[in-house]
Amino acid sequence: MKPKIINFPKIQDPRGNLTFMQNPSQIPFEIKRVFWIYDVPGGETRGGHAYKEQEEIIIAISGSFDVVITDLDGSVKKYSLNRSYYGLHIPAKTWRHMENFSTNSLALHISSSSFSKEDYIRDFEKFKNLKNV
């Protein structure tokens, strides 16, 4: 499975727009954890890991940032997230890092698993060796 953009419903209204997500029509997994990243200082990166089992969707609720993906085949792709009505679905065994955070950006992460430090792959060389497993 490859990373992909998921478009969420956008209900437009002159008083302000509304976007929602729900299982299973927009989210391809049962939600086990939600967290958000904010107040990232200029020039900093976040992430720099993969998960063995966990899938996640990342949404730019406010502001913008880039998610740089490295697949097991070594291909690299950058996704610029800057709208709250779509998100990036990242399957397990996908290396990612986030960069180029705008001022006051807010990244919402929706995960298929509860936190488990054992699920993290934080060493890029170990990640690259997964293709041989």
C-alpha positions in Angstrom: 0.0 0.0 0.0 1.3 3.5 -0.9 0.6 6.8 0.9 -2.3 8.7 -0.5 -4.3 11.9 0.0 -7.8 11.4 1.4 -10.4 14.1 0.7 -12.9 14.7 3.5 -16.4 16.0 3.0 -16.5 19.8 2.9 -19.8 21.5 3.7 -19.6 25.1 2.6 -21.7 27.7 4.4 -21.4 31.5 4.4 -21.1 31.3 8.2 -18.0 29.1 7.9 -17.2 25.7 6.4 -17.5 22.3 8.1 -15.5 19.2 7.4 -15.9 15.8 9.1 -14.5 12.3 9.1 -16.0 9.0 10.2 -15.4 5.3 10.0 -15.4 3.6 7.6 -16.3 6.0 4.8 -13.3 8.3 5.2 -10.9 6.6 7.6 -9.6 3.1 6.5 -9.0 1.9 10.0 -10.4 2.0 13.5 -9.1 5.1 15.3 -7.1 4.2 18.5 -5.2 7.4 19.1 -5.3 11.1 18.1 -2.5 13.6 18.8 -1.4 16.9 17.4 1.9 18.8 16.8 2.1 22.6 17.2 4.5 25.4 18.1 7.2 23.9 16.0 10.2 26.4 15.9 11.3 27.6 12.4 13.6 25.2 10.6 12.8 22.2 12.8 11.7 18.8 11.6 9.4 16.3 13.2 9.0 12.5 12.7 12.0 10.8 11.3 10.7 7.3 11.8 8.4 4.6 10.6 5.9 2.3 12.3 5.9 -1.5 12.0 2.2 -1.9 12.3 0.5 1.5 12.8 -1.2 3.5 10.0 -1.9 7.1 10.4 -3.6 10.1 8.7 -1.9 13.5 9.0 -4.0 16.7 8.5 -2.9 20.3 8.4 -5.7 21.7 10.6 -4.1 25.1 10.5 -1.1 26.5 8.5 1.0 24.3 6.3 3.9 21.9 6.3 5.5 19.2 4.1 5.5 15.4 4.8 8.4 13.7 3.2 7.8 10.0 2.6 10.4 7.3 1.9 9.0 3.9 0.8 10.8 0.6 1.3 11.7 0.7 -2.4 13.7 3.9 -1.7 11.4 6.2 -3.6 10.9 9.6 -1.9 7.9 11.9 -2.3 7.0 15.2 -0.7 3.3 16.0 0.2 2.5 19.6 1.0 -0.4 19.8 3.4 -2.2 23.1 3.7 -5.9 22.5 3.9 -8.0 21.1 6.7 -10.3 19.1 4.3 -7.8 16.5 3.2 -5.2 14.4 4.9 -2.3 12.1 4.0 -2.9 8.4 4.8 0.5 6.8 5.6 0.5 3.0 5.8 2.8 1.0 8.1 6.4 0.5 7.2 6.7 4.0 5.6 9.4 6.3 6.7 8.3 9.9 7.2 9.5 13.3 8.5 7.7 16.6 8.5 9.4 20.0 7.6 8.7 23.5 6.5 6.2 24.3 9.2 4.5 27.7 8.8 3.9 29.9 11.8 1.0 28.7 13.9 0.7 25.4 12.0 -1.3 22.6 13.6 -0.7 18.9 12.5 -3.4 16.5 13.5 -2.4 12.8 13.6 -5.1 10.0 13.6 -3.6 6.6 14.3 -4.7 3.0 14.0 -2.9 2.0 17.2 -2.4 3.1 20.8 1.1 4.4 21.6 3.7 1.7 21.7 7.4 2.5 21.6 8.1 -1.0 20.3 6.2 -0.2 17.1 8.6 2.6 16.2 11.5 2.2 13.7 13.8 5.1 14.5 16.9 3.9 12.7 16.8 4.5 8.9 19.3 1.7 8.2 17.0 -0.8 10.1 14.1 0.6 8.1 15.9 0.0 4.8 16.6 -3.6 5.8 12.8 -4.3 6.3 12.6 -5.0 2.5 14.8 -8.0 3.1 12.5 -9.4 5.8 
